[in-house]
Each structure stands twice: as structure tokens, then as C-alpha cells.
Amino acid sequence: MALANFMIGFAGDNFVILTAGLLMVGFPLQLVSPMIFDLLPTLAPAKNQPMVTSLVLIGFNFGAFFSPTIAEWTNKLLGQPLEGLHLAAPFPLYGSLLIVIALIIMISRRRAAK
């Protein structure tokens, strides 16, 4: 996902790189969503299944609803106009945040394994 965000952010006028980045962002979501619901019985107790399922659905919908607003805020924070190639300005920041999140997960898993 981080690589895809960097590809989108730095594609510029290159349609092939932009399309490849968009495909890399779009396909995993369709694969991960069913996997999350498949793993819920092993991750949450049976009595909490309805609540956990609802929270996952709320999270998906919350993200889809607010992502354009957050992208707009990020563009304003970066001082980029909301038009043309400047709309890709937040994507390198998103990619960087995904790398930071991945590092945090890696470090916490290594500490938990010890």
C-alpha cells in the first residue's frame, strides 16, 4: 500500500504509473475485506461477534466517507491547490505514514515474541 501511494504521489503526467498505483490500492481492499470477516471468529469472542462486525463495517464506511475530507485537509496543510496534479500531494505523506505503521507493528510483534 505504501508503494502504491508513492507511485500515485510521484506519477506526475505518467498515466501508466498512476494506473498501476491505483490498481495496487484497489485490489488489496477487495481481498482484505472478506478476510477480515473470515478471521473475526478467531479474533473476538462469540458473544461480541455482532458488535465487532458492526465496528468493522462502521470503520469501512467512516473511512470511505471522510477520506476525501482528510485529503482536502492534507492538501491545505501542505499548501497545495485542490486541482490537477496537486491532488496527488497527500499520497507520499500517506505512504510515509503506512511505513511508520508497519514499523510500529513489526517492533511490537518482535517485543511480544520475546
Summary of the structure (lengths in Angstrom):
residues: 114
radius of gyration: 17.1
end to end distance: 28.3
largest distance: 51.6
contacts: 271
relative contact order: 0.14
helix: 88%
strand: 0%
